[in-house]
Amino acid sequence: QVQLVESGGGLVQPGGSLRLSCAASEMIFSINAMGWYRQAPGKERELVAVIRGGSITDYADFVKGRFTISRSDSAKTTVYLQMNSLKPEDTAVYYCNIAQQRNYGATVYHYWGQGTQVTVSS
């Protein structure tokens, strides 16, 4: 069973930066998309950023210009989220997601990380 392991969360002051990493326990093939979601207390999980086709990126309006998503397929399937100019409202649990095409593209299976806490506070 493939597992996604996240790291890089923590406490940071407003205006600071963090880099989240999410590494799969083994190489994942036929990736449809890789993304980061977040969930703040009392709120629904929301999409933060996604990378499709290896290089096509898309961001939620509330992080555009501040966050950057990237991926690496060198040794492990890994997705990163560079977060700059962090704001208190970015405080949430961040989850990585990898969507894999299966059954010759007929279905999509989603892998999820366990979540990593990001707290932005002075």
Buried (B, 14 or more C-beta within 10 A) or exposed (E): EEEBBBEBBEEBEEEBEBBBBBBBEEEBEEBBBBBBBBBBEEEEBEBBBBBBEEEEBEBBEEBEEBBBBBBEBEEBBBBBBBBBEBEEEBBBBBBBBBBBBEEEEEEEBEBBBEBBEBBBEE
